[in-house]
Structures are given as C-alpha cells and as structure tokens.
Amino acid sequence: MDNTSIITQVANPKEEESISSGQDKVSQSNSSLKKHRSRSIFSPFFCCFRNYNDYHVEPPPTNNKALSLPPPPEENGSPPKVEAIPTPSPPAKFLLPDVSIEDYGRNCVVIDLDETLVHSSFKPISNADFIVPVEIDGTVHQVMLKRYGGLPEVYVLKRPHVDEFLQKMGELFECVLFTASLAKYADPVADLLDQWGVFRARLFRESCVFHRGNYVKDLSLLGRKLSKVIIIDNSPASYIFHPENAVPVQSWFDDMTDTELLDLIPLLEGLSKEEDVYSPLQTLRNR
C-alpha cells in the first residue's frame, strides 16, 4: 500500500511536490481556495455551495421504473390488473447504533476530517500539532503534532477554532465523524483531536460507497431520519447522494487566520433546533 493512500484528501495547491501517486482522492481542488471573507455566518456556506457544480460527479442512477399505462379494459368491462411496484428494503444493518438516551431527539451532524477539521501532509510541517503512530505495511510511521526533531512522514495541523467548534457541536447534536480515510490513520488522529468525547461514532473508508472514482458518504445508510441529518464536508463529491443535507466548508490547509468553523457555529445552532433541516438549508441555498 502506498503510504499516502491511507489519507483521502484534496490536493494542497501550495505544495510543489506531488504526493498523490496511487492515492485515492475524493476530489481535486483548484488553486486559490482561500479568499478573504467577512465574518458573516452565511458567507462560507454560499461560497462553497456555489462551487458545488465544479465537481463533475454524477449521482447514482435511480432504480425507479417508469410506470407504463395499463392495457385497456377487456370487452366485458373487468378492470386490468396493475402490479404493485416493490418497495426497496432497508439495509440489513445500519452504520450507526441506536440513538443513545443522551442524544434522543437531537439532530445528527456528520463531520468530515481531512481539510475540514485538520490537514495532514507527508511533507514536513514546522508547526504541526500531533504525534500518532500509524501502521503501514508493517512499518510504524509518525503522524506529528508538535515535535522538534526527527523526520516523521505524516504531519497534522488542526484548523483554527476546531476545539471550540467540536465542543459546541457536542452540546447541540449527535455527532458522527465520517471520513474517507483509513481507520489506521483517522482513528488515532480523532483520539487526539476529540478530547471531550464529542463523536458518538466514527466511520471510515469502509463505510463509504465507492461511486465513479469517489468515496461517497451515503447518509441513507446511517439509520437516522434524513430530515434530521446534516453533513459538514469540504468535498461535494462526498455528499453527492444527499446535497440537500450539506453545509459545505472550504478546504483548509494552513491558513492560521481562518475563521470558517467559528463562523458556522451560529448557523448550526439554528439548525440544531429544526425538526426538518431541508427547508432552512434550501432557503439558504436560494438566497
């Protein structure tokens, strides 16, 4: 396994060397991802949503069969028989366990990891934040966040305000981490990132649906009512099956002045109180 394939992330336009050989990517981002924005809570949402069409990923074909008109009645006037269309059966097992008593009645927020909460790189980063051992083909490599010596191969930066953001999400929602990266990388990073036990569950690459070259997070497999589910992700390809549930964020690499997570808190506070998230999200998209 190529070392970089454990992490599914968009390309960092600032890196001169390519580290993408053999890497499974959710999407490819263009340069100039970060522009100066006001502190308006809606500006990051609209900016990212307008970029949705830049990802040329088609949704899966529907399995619904068109109804044909029934044959005309027989001469004796007896009505023709119309066969009922079978209803697709739900999956045998959902990705999430039953809702806990603590989270009963809460909406569910699904949060991405790479380029949404953190950025990881196989190039050295001088101001990285963690150290996490990652087993790759029997070799232990280091994911680093604050080390002053050695040459670790994976470095991780935390996005500004991620601590405050996660704590607030834990107060408002049933929180689920859902990443297209492998658990051997993402699980140790989440251990260090989530010091408060915000994530009730963690889902990794094996829980994604591989669709036309992308790892897609199929929200219908969670076992939660879709009208009460929100997904926060920097990659539109990740939620191509359910764009109406998405709160997009811009991909983050190393801008330490970024305030996107902080700006999103008021919007998400409002969505946490909604019985049906579709209507307010549609209203925001239409503005």
N, C-alpha and C positions, 0 to 999 in steps of 0.2 A: 504493500500500500504506500503510495506517495504520501510523504509527511503532511503536505498541505491539504490533502483530501479529507482530513478529519474535520476541517472547518469549512462551512458553507457561507460564503460572504461575497459581497460585491467588491470589485476591484478598487483599490485606492489610487486615484489619479495622480497622487503626489509621489508614488513610488516609481522609481526609474527602472528597477529590475523587475522582470516578470517572475512571479512565484506561482503562476497558475497552471503549470504543466500537470496534466492529469487531474486537475481539481474539478469537482462537481460544483457548478455555480447555480444559484437561484436566478440571478440576473446580472447583466452588465450595466454599470452606471457610466454616464458621461462625465467629463471633467466639469469643474466649476459647480460642484454640488451645493456648496455652501455660499449663500449670498447674505448680505446684511439685511436683517428683517427687523421690524418693530416688535415690541413686546406684546402685540395683540395676540390673544389666545387663539384666534382663528387663522392667523397668517400661516403658521406651519401646516395646518390642515389643508387649506386651499392650495397652497403652493405644491404640496406633494400630490394632492388629488389631481391637479391639472397635468402632472407628469405621468399619470396612470396610463395614458394611451401610448406612451413611449415604449412600453413593454409589449412587444408583439407576441403575446401568448394567448392563444385562443382557448376559451373554456371548453370543457369536455362536451362531446355531443350528447344531447339528451336521448333517453331511451323511449320517450313517449311516442307511441304510434298514432298517426293521424286516424281519426275515426272516418270511415267511409260511410256514405249514405246507405241505409238498409235497402234491401230489394223491395220492390213494390208488393203490396199485399196480394195474396193468392185470390183467385176469382171468387172463392167462397167468402172472402172478406176476413179471413183469420189473419191476425197481425203477425208479421215476421218475427223471428227470434233474434234478439240482439245480444251478442255475447258481452259479458262484463269484462272490462279491462282489469287485469290483475294489478293489485297494489304492490309496489316493491316492498319486500320485507326488510325490517331494520337489521343492522348488523348483529351477529350473534353476541358480540361483546363490544361495549363502547370503550373508548380510550381512557375515560375518566371514571373513577369510582363514584359511588353515590355521594350526593352532596352531604357534607357534614352538618351537624346541628348548628355550628358556629356560622356557617355560610348560608344557611337556609333562607331563601327569599332574596338573596343578593344576586345581582347580575354577575356574569362571568367575564373577566378580561383575560385575553390570551396575549402574551407579550413575547416578542422576539428577543433574541440575544445579540447576535453579531451585527454591528453597525447600527443597532437600536439602543442597546444599553452599554455595550463595550465595543472596542475594536482590538482585534488580535492580529499579530503580524509575525512572520518568520524572519523578518529583518529586525535587527536590534533597535529598541526604542529606549532612549536615555531616561525618560520619565515614566517607565512602565510601573504598574501598581501591584500585581500578584505573582506568587510562585506556585505552580501546580504541577505535580508530576503527571506526565501523560505517557502511557504505554503505546508504542508504535512498533509493531513487528518485533516485539521482544526487547526493544531499546527504550530506556527511560529518557525522555526529553523534558525540558523545563518550560513551563508557561510562567512568565515572570511579571511580578508587580512590585517592585522595589528591591532591587539587588544591585550592588555596586561592583560586582566582579563576575568573571566567567563569561561564557558565550552561550547563553540559552538560545534555543531555536524558535521559541514562540513567546512573544511579549504581548501583554494585555493592558489596555488603557480603559479606565472607567469614564463614561460620559459624564460631563459636569451635571451636578444635581441629581445623579441617579439614586443616591441614598434617600434623599428627601422624597423623590418620586416613588420609589418602591414602598417606603413606609406608608405613604398616603394611599397607594393602591391597595395595600393590605388592609387598611381601615375601611375601604369603600366596597371592595369587590371580593369575589372568589377569584384568586389569581392563579394563572397557569403559565408556566414557562414552556414555550413551544419553539424549538429551534430545529433547523435542518442540518445542524452539525451533529457529529457523533457524540454519544454519551461519554466516551472516554476522555474527551476534551471538555464538553459543555458541563457535565455534572460537577467536576471539581471546581470549575470557574464559578458555577452557581453557588457552591458551598461557601466560597469566599465572598461572593457578591451579596448574597442574601443572608445577612446576619440576623434577621428578625423572623425568619420562617414565613415570609410572605407567600412564597409559592406553595400552594397546596398540592400541586402535581408538577412533574417535569416530563415533557415529551420531546423525543429526539428524532433523528432522521428516519428511523424505522417506523415511526408513526405517521410519516408523510406519505402522500400519494405521488409516485413518480409519473408526471404527465408532460409529454412533449419536451423532455430535457430539463424539467424543473421539478424541484421538490415542493409540492403544494400541500398546504395545511388545510385539510378538509374538515371544516367546522361541524359538518353534519355527523361526524364520527365521534364527537366528544361525549355525547349523551346528555347534552343540555339543550334547552329550548333556544332555537336560533335567534328569536326576537329579543333574547336577553344576553346575547354574546357579542363582545366587541374584540376585535383583533388589532393590536398595535404593532406595526411592522414597517420596515423601511423598503421592503421589496413587494411591489404589486403582484409579481408572479407568485408570491407565496399565498396570496388570498384570492387568486383568480376565480376560484369557485364561488366565493362569497364576498365580492367587493362592496356590497351594501352594508356589511358589518365592520368595515375597516375605518380606522383612524390612522391615516398614513403619517409617517415621520420621515424626515430627510436622513439619508445615510450620514453617519458620523464617523470621522477618522481620528482627528487630533486637535480640533479647534476648541481650545480650553475656554473660550468666551461664549460657547454655545449655550443657549437657554431653552432649547426646544422642550425638554422634559418638564422644566419648570413652567413653561407657558401652557402646556397641555393640562396641567392639574385642574384649573377651573372648569374647562370643558368636560373633563372626565368626572368631576364632582357632579355636574349636572346630569350626565348620562347614567351615573350610578343610581339615580332616583327614578329613572324612566322604566315603566313596565314594558315598553316596546321601544327598542333603540332605533328601529328602522326609520320612523318618522322624523326624529330630530336630526339624524345623520343625513337623510335625504334633503331636509331643509337646508342644512349647511352646504351640501354639495350644489344646491341650486342657487345659492346666493352669489 
